[in-house]
Amino acid sequence: MTLPSLRVAIVGAGPAGIYAGNLLANAVAERGGRVEVDLFESLPAPYGLIRYGVAPDHPRIKGIVNSLHEMLDAFPHPDADRRTIRFIGNVEVGRDVALEELRERYHAVILATGAIRDAALEVPGVELPGSFGAADFVAWFDGHPDVARTWPLDAREVAVIGNGNVALDVARVLAKHAVDLRTTEVPDNVLAGLESSAVTDVHVFGRRGPADIKFTPIELRELGEVPGVDIVLHDEDFDGVDPATAANNQLKVMLRTLNGWRERPATGASRRLHLHFWHAPEAIEGDGRVESIRFSRTTVDADGALASTGEVREYRVQAVYRAVGYYGTRVSGAPFDEGRGVVPNDEGRVHGEAGLYATGWIKRGPVGLIGHTKSDALETIGHLVADAEAGGLTEPGITGDVLELLDERETAYTTWDGWLALDAHERALGADHQHVRERVKVVPRDEQVAISRPGVLAP
C-alpha cells in the first residue's frame, strides 16, 4: 500500500529522535510514499545525551555519533535544496514555537525529549551545599551551554550514590587525573577545573549487593583501567556471592572483574576509588554544607526485598553526587505523568491525542541502552505508519514552512549545514590544540550559533 505524503515533526534530536526519523523515512520509502521530517532540538547541536550526557573518555561513543551522523545525512529530498530529514536546532518547543503550532503544520508530532533532570533522592540534607545531582555534573564536564563554566572541586572525600553507569562515569571522572583527559574532547574550562581538584577518595555506594549491579561490563572494566587510582573493595560485601551462579553472562563477567580487583595489592596511589555495597542512604549531614553521609546497612529478606540490618554507618565526605536516575523532560502542551516522568502512552501513541506520539526515555522512562532506544523507536514508528495507512492522521491546517514562522519571530535557529560548520570548527580546534584531540567543544550557546549561522546571534 502506498502511503500519502507525510510531514512529521520530531521534538528532540538525540538518539531517540534521530532513530525515529531514520526509521520513518525508510518505512515510507519502502511503501512508495514521501515524507518530510523536521527534527527540532533546543540546543544548537544535535545528538542530545550522546554529546552532553556521556563522559568524554568513552571512545566507543564516536562510533554511535558516526552512525547518527550518517542517518541525518542519508535522506536528500528530490528537490535539490531540501532534505527529507531537516535538523532545526536552537529551537525550544514551548518557548520559540508552541506544540499546538507544530500540530497545525504536520500530520504527526513525535516527542523524543528524553530525560535530563536528576531523579529525586528523598533523604534529609539533600539540599545542603556540596550535594549535587549527577546530571548537572555530567552536563558541566560535557560542556553543556546552559550550565555554569566552573564547578566546586574542593572536596577531598566524595560520595557517589548509585550503582548504574552514570555513577561510574561520575566516579571515574572525579578520580581520574586531569592529565589523562587531555586527549579527549573535554572543554578547556573543564580540564582546568579538574586539574585543580582536591579529591583523594571517591566512594561509590549501592543499596544492594554486587549481584544486583546495573553497570555494563565495559563501563566497569574501564573503571579498573584508570591510571594512578587504587580500587578498594570490602570482603564483607561479597559474602555468598558466587560468579558461577550469576543470573546471566554479563553479570558473571562483572563479578569476576570485581573479584579480581579484591586481590589487587594497594599501590599507594594518590587517589582511591572505593566501591561499597549494601548501603542505603539515610541522611546527608553538615553544618552549613556537606560534612558526612549516613547509611543503613542492608540485606535481603526471604522474599528478596531490601531490608535494613539495623546497623548504621557514617562516612566523612565533603561532597555528595546523586546518581539515582533521571527524570523526563516535559514538553509544554503535552500530557505528562508527574509520578513517572513520562508522557502517558500506549506503545508510543500518546493517550487521548491522535497524531501525537512518543519515543525514547520520555515514552518508557530513563532505562535501557542505545539498542533499546532503536527498538523502541521501531515500535512507535510502526504505529504511526499504521495510523497513516488507515487514514487516522489529520491533514495539516497550515501548509507553510515552519522556518517562515521562526524567521518572523527572529529565532536564531541552526541547521544541518550549520552543524557541519560547527563540527569542522571544533575538529580544527582539536587539531591546533597543544594536546592534540579529535575536537575541542565550543561551550557558549551564542558562539555555537555564530559559527553555525554567521551573522545571527542567539537570543
Secondary structure, DSSP 8 states (H G I E B T S, - for coil): -----EEEEEE--SHHHHHHHHHHHHHHHHTT--EEEEEE-SSSSS-THHHHSS-TT-TTHHHHHHHHHHHHTS-B-SSTT-BSEEEEBS--BTTTB-HHHHHHH-SEEEE---EEEE-----TTTTSTTEEEHHHHHHHHTT-TTS-S------SEEEEE-SBHHHHHHHHHHHS-GGGGTTSS--HHHHHHHHT----EEEEE-SS-GGG-B--HHHHHHHTT-TTEEEE--GGGGTT--GGG-SSHHHHHHHHHHHHHHT------SEEEEEE-SEEEEEEE-SSS--EEEEEEEEE-TTS-EEEEEEEEEEE-SEEEE-S-EEE---TTS--BTTTTB--EETTEETT-TTEEE-THHHH-S-S-HHHHHHHHHHHHHHHHHHHHTT-S---S--S-HHHHHHHTT---B-HHHHHHHHHHHHHHHHHSSS--S------HHHHHHHHSTT----
